[in-house]
Amino acid sequence: MLQLKNCSVRWDKDKYIPKKISGFQTVSGTGTPRAIAMAFLKKNAEALKIIDLIRDLKYEKTGESLGARKVLFQQYFRGTPIHGAWVAVHVDHRNRVFMVRNDTVPIDSLEERVHKSKAKPLSAVSIQAIIKKRAKEHGWKDSPIRKESMIYAYKNTYRKVWKVKFGAVKPMAIWILFIDKSTGHVIDQHNIIKKGVTGKGRVFIPNPIVALNRDDLYNMLDRDAGVFQPAYKEVALHDLKPGGYLIGPYVDTTATRNPAFSAELKFIYNRYNNHFEEVMAYYHIDTVQRYIQSLGFKGKRGILNRSIKVNAHCGPEDNSYYNPMPEKKDLNFGDGGVDDAEDADIILHEYGHALQDDIISGFGQSQEGGAMGEGFGDYLAASFFEEYKTTPRKVRFAEWDVKAARGNKAGCLRYLNSPKHYPENMTGEVHDDGEIWSACLWKVRKLLGRKKADTVILESHFYLTQYCDFQDGAEAIIVAEKNLYGGKNSRALTKIFEDRGIL
């Protein structure tokens, strides 16, 4: 039985339940991780304050990382899932439970606060018409609309809603709407779009500013020029499928209009040719995925070890994004200013969103979780390309992407060594707030070294949820380092996050 006084406990002050319990380790169990997790929940239901909820927890899935397995259970109320109400039990590879995350809703709260409308229930036809009307208001046009019945926390009540997902255009967005079943009103909404055979190719590594160590370059309306020639590098494009297109085990650029084709698999272009950005995307995504696998994330423990669709020229806007919709899950790069896929920092940033979504579907739905997503994307690019950069450039993210016109004074898009402190420097804008998170990750890298830090940071995502915050992220990194390397740096890691105000 768990003794909470001997554990590290984070309480939900509103529900007065233990939200996260760590700092303990059970004896080794027997059976599958699912069986071990369920036995743990039943044995400790009273301590977790879920004794009345066991029958309403339904197994969802088991995820596996290098150091542990995460077993997820969804809470239901009278047969309907409750939005955001999960239990995650973390089991190490010796079958010991070492952490549990409890985001359930107490049964008495549900009985008292589930909204009981006096209005006549809407018909199926009315509901479908309302969903289409709300979708059109958000720019929907002929894409699949997915809906799911849920219970959603809203203004001190729990509402019966339709959770509706669809893609939209003008502006480009992926919307989740929560539509009240009784009134048809949208009670909450989120745009979840994330803004990112051996052949031969030519690329920048990662961009011409870094390759030439020059700050005086600018886009020149996408024209090629002699100044760029020393920045080009010819590279191998591994494991291309027969057929002449840029399709391999980890990347497929054929979502791009008029995709690059070469029967000889020679993709040698300059930056003025639109196929150049396809080669950039293929090479850099393929290379970083192979690096991630070299850290141990391969096979059944792999992260996004599949071919991801890439549109290297999705539109004229200066905007790139990962599309997390189930029928998409692809990467899209805009052409505003410098073509985004011409800067590999941008390519890896967007791929970072895809990695997170592969580990935790829908990652980053809280404000701080969104900032963690942006900060992680910046870190992934900075860490991967650190060896190519002179010292001042190591902490700069996307130097080439901001150089659209002559005389642009911007040095880069963001920095990895921001002095911002939590919480007083939070602005509510995820890219700005992401600098707080990326600065912490950069400190972790300095402490642990590149490979250990990259491994620990990737591993830590397996201990998070869709709605995690900075504190969850910090604690997950500390736990991941303990699981993988014995916890020798726990104190130093804790200090990094304490100094930043997160712990």
HELIX and SHEET records of a PDB file:
HELIX    1   1 LEU A    4  ASN A    6  5                                   3    
HELIX    2   2 PRO A   33  LYS A   43  1                                  11    
HELIX    3   3 ALA A   45  LEU A   48  1                                   4    
HELIX    4   4 ILE A   54  ASP A   56  5                                   3    
HELIX    5   5 ILE A  107  ARG A  113  1                                   7    
HELIX    6   6 ALA A  124  GLU A  137  1                                  14    
HELIX    7   7 PRO A  208  LEU A  212  1                                   5    
HELIX    8   8 MET A  220  ASP A  222  5                                   3    
HELIX    9   9 GLY A  226  ALA A  231  5                                   6    
HELIX   10  10 HIS A  275  SER A  294  1                                  20    
HELIX   11  11 GLY A  299  ARG A  301  5                                   3    
HELIX   12  12 ASP A  340  GLU A  342  5                                   3    
HELIX   13  13 ALA A  344  ILE A  359  1                                  16    
HELIX   14  14 GLN A  367  PHE A  385  1                                  19    
HELIX   15  15 GLU A  386  TYR A  388  5                                   3    
HELIX   16  16 THR A  391  ARG A  393  5                                   3    
HELIX   17  17 VAL A  430  LEU A  448  1                                  19    
HELIX   18  18 ARG A  450  SER A  460  1                                  11    
HELIX   19  19 HIS A  461  TYR A  463  5                                   3    
HELIX   20  20 PHE A  470  TYR A  485  1                                  16    
HELIX   21  21 SER A  490  ASP A  499  1                                  10    
SHEET    1   A 6 SER A   8  ASP A  12  0                                        
SHEET    2   A 6 ILE A  17  SER A  22 -1                                        
SHEET    3   A 6 VAL A  97  ASN A 102 -1                                        
SHEET    4   A 6 THR A  80  ASP A  92 -1                                        
SHEET    5   A 6 ALA A  68  PHE A  77 -1                                        
SHEET    6   A 6 LEU A  57  GLU A  64 -1                                        
SHEET    1   B 4 ARG A 146  TYR A 154  0                                        
SHEET    2   B 4 THR A 157  ALA A 168 -1                                        
SHEET    3   B 4 ALA A 173  ASP A 180 -1                                        
SHEET    4   B 4 VAL A 186  ASN A 191 -1                                        
SHEET    1   C 3 LYS A 233  LEU A 237  0                                        
SHEET    2   C 3 GLY A 199  VAL A 203 -1                                        
SHEET    3   C 3 LYS A 266  PHE A 267  1                                        
SHEET    1   D 4 VAL A 251  ASP A 252  0                                        
SHEET    2   D 4 ILE A 308  ASN A 311  1                                        
SHEET    3   D 4 ASP A 330  ASN A 332  1                                        
SHEET    4   D 4 TYR A 321  ASN A 323 -1                                        
SHEET    1   E 2 ARG A 396  PHE A 397  0                                        
SHEET    2   E 2 ARG A 414  TYR A 415 -1                                        
END                                                                             
